[in-house]
Amino acid sequence: MADLATLKLRREALTSQRSSGVARVSYDGKTVDYRSVAEIDRAIEALDCEIALAEGRRIVRQVRITTAKGL
């Protein structure tokens, strides 16, 4: 697992490249080509989870479905 500073730098690079519409991201002398914006979004989500874990917090995602039978 990478250290927190490295994770944040990678996330910042991904976020800035995503907003510019470029699918190539460079950080720490490495270059990664992404096929789509959706793939960049998934990478950002994965980094958010790693950052949260490194900071000792967790990301909670819930989906609540409520239904009622109308009369």
N, C-alpha and C positions, 0 to 999 in steps of 0.2 A: 504494500500500500504506500502511495506517495505521501509526502508530508503536506500539511494543510496549505502552506504558501504555494506550493507547486500546483495543487488542485485548483486553488483560486485563480492562479495565472492561466491555467488551461481553460477554465470556465470563462474568464474575461476575454480570452482570445476567441473562443467559440462564439460568444455573444456578440462581439464587435463584428466578426466576419459574417455572422448570420444577418445582422441588420444591414450590412452592405451588399448582401446578395451573392457573395463569393463563397464557393464551396471548397476552397483550399485554406487550411488553417495551419499556421506555423507557430511553434512555441519551443523553447529550449533547443533550438537548432534542428527540430524535427518538423516535417511537413506531412499533413494528412489531407487526403482528398476525400470529400464526402460526395455521395451521389445525389443527395437531395436535401432540401431544407428540413424535411421530416427526420432524416438521419441525424442532422445536426441537433435538432430538438431532442431526440432520444439520447444523444451524447451529453447534452446539457443536463437532462433529467438524471442520468446516471452519475454525473459529476456532483449534482446537488445532493444526491443520496450519500455519496462518498464524503462530501464536505460535512454533511450533517452528522455522519457517523464519527468522523474525526473530531468534531466539536462536542461530541457526547450527547447529541440530540437526535431525535428521529423524526422522519417525515411521516405523518399519518394521513392516509387518504381513505376517505369513506364515501360510499355511495348509499344513500338511503332511498328506499322506494316505499312510497305509501300509496296504498290503493283503498278505494272504498266502493262499495256497490251502491250506486245511486238508486233511490226508490222514488 
